[in-house]
C-alpha cells in the first residue's frame, strides 16, 4: 500500500497516493518498468458518485495527451477522460467489465483503467503534478465545492 496524503473536508476523507503523478483532471499515472498505469484519483471517484460503467478505449488505441482515454458513467455524471500521456494502450483492466465499482472501492489499486506503453514519457511527465502539488490543488477544489453546499 502506498503512502497516502489525506484530508477531511466536511464529511469526506480524500486521499492522494504518493507513489504516482497526477493531472489537473484528477487522473493518476504510475510508471511501471516502461509502461504507465492510469486511473482515477480518490477525489474524482468520490465526487462523481458510484461508477456504473467504466469504458476505457480498447487495447491498441494510440493516444496523445488530451485524446479520449475512455469514459466513466455514474448516476451523477458522465466523464470523458483525457489521456495524460502519449502512447499505445497495451491493456485494459479486465475486472472493470464485470465490476466497475472497483474504481470506487480501490481507486489506487484494483480500480485502475489502462496500461499504456508510453512514447513521450519525459515530455509528458513534465506536465504532470507531483503528489504534493496535486494534493494542494485537490484540497482547494474540494473546499470550494463544499462551501457551495
N, C-alpha and C positions, 0 to 999 in steps of 0.2 A: 504494500500500500504506500503510495507516495505521500510525502509530507504535504499538509494542507494549510493554506491560509483560510481563515474563517471570520465571518462577521454575522451578527444577528441584527436584522432590520425588521421592525415591527414584530411579527411572529415567525418570520422566516430566517432560517440559517442558510447562508450561502458559502460554498467552499470553492477554493481555487487550488488545483494540484500544482505543485511547484516544479514538477519534472517535465514540463512541456511549455510551449509557447501558445499565444492566443491572438485572435483577430478582434477588431472592434465590433464585428458582427457576432461575437460570442461563440466562435468555434475554437477548438484546441487542436494543436498539431504536435505530434510527438515523433522525433527521429528514432528509427529503429533499424540500424545497420543498412543504410542505403534506401530504406523505404520510410514513408511517413504515414502514421496512423492519424486519422482525423475524426473528431467527434464534437458533440455539443457540450458547452460548459454547463455546470450545475445551475448557474443563474438563468440561462435562457431556457433550459428544460423546465425549471420551476415556474418561470414567468409565463411560459407558453401553455402550460397545462399538460394533462395526460396525453401521451403520444398514442394515436390510434393507428397511424400508418407512417412508416419510415421508408422512403423510396429513394435510395441513392442511385445515381446513374450506374449503368452496368459496367462490369469489368471490360477493359479495352477502351473506355472512353478517354479521349485526350482532353486535358484541362489546361487552361491558362488562368492566372489569377482573375477572379470575378466571374468566370464561367459557372454555369449551374452545376453544382456538385450533387444535388439531389433536393428532395423536399421532405418536410415533416408536416403531417396533418394532425392537429389536436382538435378538441371540442371548441377551443377559443380561436385558434388561428391556423392559417396555412402559411408555412415559411418556405421560401425558396432559399437554399443555402448557397452562398457564393464561395467558390473554391479559393482558399487562401494561397494555393501553390500551383506551379505548373508541373505537368507530368501526365502519367497514364494510370488510370485506376487498375490495380492488379487484383484486388479482391474486395468484394462487398461483404459486410458482416452477414453471414447466412442466418444467424439467430434472429435477426430483426424481422424476417419474413413471417415467422410464427409468433414472435414475442417482441413487438415494437416497444413495449413498456420497459424493456431493458434500458432504453435511452433515459427514462426517468429513474429507474431503480439503481443504475450503476453507470452514470454518465462518463466516468473516467476509467471504467473497466470494460465489462461485457457489453456496454451500450455504444461502443464505437461504431462509426459508419463505414468508412472505407480505408483501404491501404493503398497508397499511391507510390509509384516509382517516380521520383522527382527528377526534373530535368534542369531546373534552375535554382537549386537549393540556396546558394549563397545570396542571390538577389532576392529571393522570396523571403528568406529568413530575416533579412534586414528590415522588412516591412512588418514583421510580427512583433507583438508585445511580450516582454518578459513577464513572468507571473506577478511580480510586484506592481508593475505598471498596469496590467490588466485588472488586478485586484482593486486598485485605486479607482480606475475608470468604472468598473462594475459597481463598486460601492456607491459612488456618486450617482450613477444611473438608478440604482435600487432605492437610494434615499429620495431622489426626485420623484420616482414613481410612487413611493409610499406616502409622500407628502400630498399627492393628488387625491388620495383615497379619503 
